[in-house]
Amino acid sequence: MKITAVETTVVRMPMRIDGPAPKMGGVPRTSMEILLVRVDTDEGITGWGEAFGHRAIPTTRTAIDVLIAPLCIGRDPAAIVDLSLDIQHALHGGGRNGPVIYGLSGIDIALWDIAGKLAGLPLYRLLGGTARADVPAYASLLRYGEPAAVAQYTEQALARGYRHVKVHEIEAVNVKAARDVLGPDMPLMVDCNCLWDVEEAVRRARSFEPYHLHWIEEAIWPPEDGHAMAELRRRGGVPTAAGENYMFDDFERLCELGALDFLQPSVTKVGGVTGMRAIFELGAAHGVQVVPHSAYFGPGLLASTHVIASYAGEIPVERYYADFDDTPLHDAINPRDGRIIVPQGHGLGCDPDLDVVRRMRVDA
């Protein structure tokens, strides 16, 4: 079997907004985008992946279309690790992070989708997991910036059955609004999106102490400053989490520094399914819990769900808190009663609906 084509498509999904619009970069956010990666073979089996994503779509897509895709043609899709290493070596002059690795992540996910289809197994079973119908999800609320909106969406998440909630708020008054709704015992996390030096991060973390956070996420700028992360963990009084901006070597260094309580690899950035599994192994070796970052709505979310489902325990899947009238994966991305279904079809278990893809595709 050989790879015959690699194709990228950008899909834009308008959000259904029932209250105050969330903001990203100070601008109201009204839609979400998916960078789909399709890998075709000469035996008619197609794999689907998703590459990062969001504001990086133009550079990631260019890296795939111009640099990575030509190196995939004619290769054996079953030789996943060999293909990835060969391409990394060929393109190492462009760095082993950023768009090249993001693009390879999308390819890797698609190749694991093909592997599951060839084996006649859902991906989580191919990875060694035992049969399970679903895994817990946590509501990853967007940033609203004012207490009433935070309370409104937190109440909505509770009504939908979520039992873990994360807010992207940076002011204590807004974190308090979520805690007041959740009560004293339900896990509450805060994602800061890489804002502060260590002194400000410690000050902010201590201001959140009354709200008993499960973790504070990505409080440090720059995110690769492992010594600052370790100092925040020592002095902040709150468990620390990070990872969506890291590669394997970064995670290894942060584990050695004792900087994190939770590792958060992103399947669309860290090398796909292969890379995420390596981080799970690293976390186990260092005794640090892995809870993947998965702010996605396509094959990236499915891949995260399958990898999590392949491990024992109740590791929650992050579900970015946005509603849509339709998506290429329909209800496969929608939790039910705070849990997300593990697709039982072969591979990722759910191919994108091509009619929806054609209707929602954009040039980006």
C-alpha positions in Angstrom: 0.0 0.0 0.0 1.2 3.5 -0.9 0.2 7.1 -0.1 -1.2 8.7 -3.3 -2.3 12.1 -2.1 -2.3 14.5 0.8 -4.9 17.2 0.8 -5.6 20.0 3.3 -9.0 21.8 3.7 -10.0 24.6 6.0 -13.5 24.4 7.4 -15.1 27.4 9.2 -18.0 26.7 11.6 -20.1 29.6 12.8 -20.7 29.5 16.5 -24.2 29.5 18.0 -24.0 32.1 20.7 -26.8 32.3 23.3 -25.2 35.0 25.6 -22.3 37.4 25.6 -19.8 36.6 22.9 -16.4 35.3 24.0 -13.3 37.2 23.1 -9.9 36.1 21.8 -7.2 38.7 21.5 -9.7 41.3 22.6 -11.9 40.6 19.5 -15.3 38.8 19.7 -15.0 35.2 18.5 -18.0 34.1 16.4 -16.6 31.0 14.5 -14.0 28.2 14.9 -11.8 26.7 12.1 -10.5 23.2 11.5 -7.5 22.4 9.3 -8.4 19.0 8.0 -5.7 16.7 6.6 -6.8 13.9 4.2 -4.4 11.1 3.2 -5.4 8.8 0.4 -3.9 5.4 -0.6 -3.8 3.3 -3.7 -6.0 0.7 -2.0 -8.9 3.1 -1.5 -8.4 3.6 2.2 -8.5 7.2 3.4 -7.2 8.6 6.7 -8.3 11.8 8.3 -6.2 14.1 10.5 -6.2 17.6 11.9 -3.3 19.9 12.2 -2.9 23.0 14.3 -4.9 25.3 13.9 -6.5 28.6 14.9 -4.3 31.6 13.9 -1.5 29.3 12.7 -3.6 27.8 9.9 -1.9 29.7 7.0 1.6 28.6 8.0 0.7 25.1 9.0 -1.2 24.6 5.8 1.6 25.9 3.7 4.1 23.6 5.5 1.9 20.6 4.6 1.1 21.5 1.0 4.5 22.7 0.0 7.0 20.8 2.2 5.5 17.7 3.8 2.9 16.3 1.3 5.5 15.7 -1.5 7.6 13.7 0.8 4.7 11.5 1.7 3.7 10.4 -1.8 4.7 6.8 -2.5 5.4 6.0 1.1 3.9 3.1 3.1 1.2 4.5 5.3 1.7 1.7 7.8 5.3 2.8 8.5 4.2 5.7 10.7 7.2 6.2 12.8 9.7 5.8 10.0 7.8 8.2 7.7 7.7 10.9 10.5 11.4 10.5 11.3 12.4 10.7 7.7 10.4 13.8 7.1 11.7 15.5 10.3 15.3 14.7 9.1 14.6 16.1 5.6 13.1 19.3 6.9 15.1 19.8 10.1 16.5 23.1 8.7 13.0 24.5 9.3 13.1 23.5 12.9 11.6 20.6 14.8 8.8 22.7 16.2 6.2 25.0 14.8 4.4 24.5 11.4 6.5 21.5 10.2 5.7 19.5 13.4 2.1 20.8 13.4 1.7 19.5 9.9 3.3 16.2 10.7 0.9 15.9 13.6 -2.0 16.0 11.2 -0.4 13.4 8.9 0.3 11.1 11.9 -3.3 11.3 13.1 -4.5 10.4 9.5 -2.0 7.4 9.4 -3.3 6.1 12.7 -6.8 6.4 11.3 -5.7 4.3 8.3 -4.0 1.8 10.7 -7.2 1.3 12.6 -9.2 0.8 9.4 -6.7 -1.8 8.2 -6.8 -3.6 11.5 -10.6 -3.4 11.7 -10.4 -1.8 15.1 -11.3 1.5 16.8 -8.0 3.3 17.4 -8.2 3.1 21.2 -8.4 -0.7 20.9 -5.5 -0.8 18.5 -3.5 1.1 21.0 -4.2 -1.5 23.7 -7.2 -0.1 25.5 -10.1 -2.2 26.8 -13.6 -1.8 25.7 -15.3 1.4 26.9 -18.2 3.5 25.7 -17.2 7.0 26.8 -14.7 9.1 28.8 -15.3 12.2 31.0 -15.1 15.6 29.4 -14.5 19.0 31.0 -16.1 22.2 29.8 -13.3 24.6 28.7 -15.2 27.9 28.8 -13.9 30.7 26.6 -13.0 34.1 27.9 -15.9 36.4 28.7 -14.2 39.0 31.0 -17.1 39.8 33.3 -18.7 37.9 36.2 -22.3 37.7 35.0 -21.2 36.0 31.7 -18.9 33.6 33.5 -21.6 32.6 35.9 -24.1 32.2 33.1 -21.9 29.8 31.1 -20.8 27.9 34.2 -24.4 27.3 35.1 -25.1 26.2 31.5 -22.2 23.7 31.7 -23.4 22.3 34.9 -26.9 21.8 33.4 -25.3 19.9 30.6 -23.8 17.4 33.0 -20.2 18.6 33.1 -18.4 18.0 36.5 -15.1 19.7 35.6 -15.0 23.3 34.4 -12.1 25.4 33.2 -12.3 29.2 32.7 -10.0 31.3 30.6 -10.3 34.3 33.0 -7.4 36.2 34.6 -9.2 38.4 37.2 -10.0 36.9 40.6 -13.6 38.4 40.5 -14.3 36.3 37.4 -12.8 33.1 38.8 -14.9 33.7 41.9 -18.0 33.9 39.8 -17.4 30.4 38.4 -16.5 29.0 41.9 -19.7 30.4 43.4 -21.8 28.5 40.8 -19.8 25.3 41.1 -19.8 25.1 44.9 -16.8 24.2 47.0 -16.0 20.7 45.7 -16.3 20.6 41.9 -12.9 20.8 40.1 -12.3 24.3 38.7 -9.2 25.2 36.5 -7.9 28.5 35.2 -6.1 28.9 31.9 -4.2 32.2 31.6 -2.8 31.8 28.1 0.9 32.6 28.8 0.6 36.1 30.3 3.0 36.9 33.2 6.5 36.9 34.5 7.1 34.7 37.5 6.4 37.4 40.2 3.1 38.5 38.6 2.1 34.8 38.1 2.8 34.1 41.8 0.8 37.1 42.8 -2.1 36.1 40.6 -2.0 32.4 41.7 -2.2 33.5 45.3 -5.2 35.7 44.5 -6.9 32.6 43.2 -6.2 30.5 46.3 -9.6 31.1 48.0 -11.2 29.4 45.0 -9.3 26.1 45.5 -8.2 25.6 41.9 -7.5 22.1 40.5 -4.8 23.8 38.5 -3.5 27.1 37.1 -2.6 26.7 33.4 0.0 28.5 31.3 0.5 31.4 33.6 4.1 32.1 32.6 5.5 34.1 29.7 7.5 32.9 27.8 6.0 29.4 28.2 9.3 27.7 27.7 10.8 29.2 30.8 10.9 26.0 32.8 12.7 27.6 35.8 9.9 30.2 36.1 7.3 27.4 35.9 9.1 25.5 38.7 9.2 28.6 40.9 5.5 29.3 40.3 4.8 25.7 41.4 6.9 26.2 44.6 5.5 29.6 45.5 2.1 29.9 44.0 0.1 27.7 46.2 -1.8 26.2 43.2 -1.1 23.1 41.2 0.5 24.0 37.8 -0.4 22.7 34.3 1.0 23.5 30.8 1.9 21.8 27.6 0.1 22.9 24.4 3.2 24.9 23.4 5.7 22.1 24.1 7.5 19.4 22.2 8.8 16.2 23.8 12.2 17.7 24.9 10.4 20.6 26.6 8.2 18.1 28.5 11.2 16.1 29.5 13.1 19.2 30.8 10.0 20.5 32.7 9.6 17.1 34.4 13.2 17.1 35.4 12.8 20.6 36.9 9.7 19.5 38.8 7.8 22.4 37.2 4.4 20.8 36.5 1.6 18.9 38.2 -0.2 18.2 34.9 1.3 17.7 31.4 -1.0 18.9 28.6 0.3 17.7 25.2 -1.7 18.8 22.2 -2.2 16.0 19.6 -2.2 18.5 16.7 1.1 20.0 17.7 3.2 17.4 19.5 3.5 14.9 16.7 0.0 13.4 16.6 -1.0 10.2 18.2 2.6 9.0 18.3 3.8 12.1 20.0 1.0 12.1 22.6 1.6 8.5 23.6 5.3 9.4 24.2 4.2 12.1 26.6 2.0 9.7 28.4 5.0 7.4 28.9 7.1 10.3 30.0 4.5 11.4 32.5 4.3 7.8 33.9 8.1 7.7 34.3 8.1 10.9 36.3 4.9 10.4 38.2 3.2 13.4 36.6 -0.4 13.1 35.4 -1.2 13.7 31.7 -4.4 15.5 30.8 -4.2 16.4 27.1 -5.0 19.8 25.7 -7.7 19.4 23.0 -9.3 22.7 21.9 -10.4 21.2 18.6 -13.6 20.1 16.9 -12.3 17.7 14.2 -10.1 14.6 14.0 -7.8 16.2 16.6 -10.6 15.9 19.2 -11.4 12.3 18.1 -7.7 11.3 18.3 -7.4 12.8 21.8 -10.4 10.9 22.9 -9.0 7.6 21.5 -5.6 8.1 23.1 -7.2 8.9 26.5 -9.6 5.9 26.2 -6.6 3.6 25.6 -5.4 4.3 29.1 -7.0 3.1 32.4 -8.7 5.6 34.6 -11.0 8.6 34.2 -8.7 11.1 32.4 -11.0 14.0 31.1 -11.1 15.2 27.6 -11.0 19.0 27.1 -14.1 20.2 25.2 -13.8 23.8 24.1 -17.1 25.3 25.1 -18.7 26.3 21.8 -21.9 25.3 20.1 -22.6 24.9 16.4 -25.6 24.3 14.2 -23.5 21.6 12.4 -20.0 20.3 12.0 -18.3 17.8 9.7 -18.4 15.3 12.5 -21.9 16.0 13.6 -22.7 14.8 17.1 -19.4 12.8 17.5 -17.8 15.9 19.1 -20.7 16.7 21.4 -20.6 15.3 25.0 -23.6 13.8 26.6 -24.2 14.3 30.3 -20.6 15.5 30.7 -19.1 12.5 28.9 -17.9 12.2 25.3 -18.6 9.1 23.3 -15.6 7.0 22.2 -16.4 6.2 18.5 -16.5 2.4 18.0 -15.9 2.4 14.2 -12.6 1.5 12.7 -9.7 4.0 13.1 -11.0 7.3 14.5 -14.4 5.8 14.1 -16.0 8.8 12.3 -15.0 10.3 8.9 -15.9 14.0 8.2 -19.2 14.4 6.3 -17.9 15.6 2.9 -21.1 17.5 2.1 -20.6 19.6 5.2 -16.9 20.0 4.4 -17.8 21.3 0.9 -20.4 23.7 2.3 -18.2 25.1 5.1 -14.8 25.1 3.4 -13.0 28.4 3.1 -9.7 29.7 1.6 -7.5 30.5 4.5 
